[in-house]
């Protein structure tokens, strides 16, 4: 969290209230979220945000992500392992893109680079007009929290928080008022069909409901880009289909760019475009 005087004190007080004034639990969660670089950022008024919702843009617009001749090499002992090699691709605003390939093909490495969680060894990556190869850690963190939402296969919901509070956690590290956060949480829970589960704990929810909650949480700070790593990997076919439909709704209503790493053929088939990786190269 950054230091913004009275605002910071109010944020801490509000956050503690989520844990019924259990300071140890609150501090543990704050540290965990800080590690994920969910520091405060400027807020967008909900009414203003809704007014800016657009349908997916056409391919003629500038890419929201541009990967140019990117190579990523890791050092493992005395060996150097090339995870991806000379990868180039463009992703456009409002697209749903699936990244597929066998294990070890470089999918996760590419997703981490697209999400500004890692930087390439060679090449250039531009995310929403920002060359991430020229940004320091602080600027990369700011770009992540303001532009990108993450959805993980393992969900990572806090088991001791009710569903509404789980969805609200990333927004607690912004300058938004608590009333605004509550309103936006209500809107998102309604959008993903979980408003009646707001006061439930994760253990009281099904796998599909937990994943929809994770999607709502990823959307709470109104990112332009959603990155999803095997979002249906732990779900049955019925719930997987529901998540696919939800992704389409998000894209159509919000114009969000959605990038999905998946082994699921049905998930890949719903994408506007599929990027295939093999041995670290696009095929």
Secondary structure, 3 states (H helix, E strand, C coil): CCCCCHHHHHHHHHHHHHCCCCHHHHHHHHHHHHHCCCCCCCCCCHHHHHHCCCCCCCCCCCEEEEEEEEEEEEEECCEEEEEEEEEEEEEECCCEEEEECCCCCCHHHHHHHHCCCCCCCEEEEEECCEEHHHCCHHHHHHHHHHHEEEEECCCCCCCCCEHHHHHHHHHHHCCCCHHHHHHHHHHHHHHCCCHHHCCCEHHHCCHHHHHHHHHHHHHCCCCCEEEEECCCCCCCHHHHHHHHHHHHHHHHHHCCEEEEECCCHHHHHCCCEEEEEECCEEC
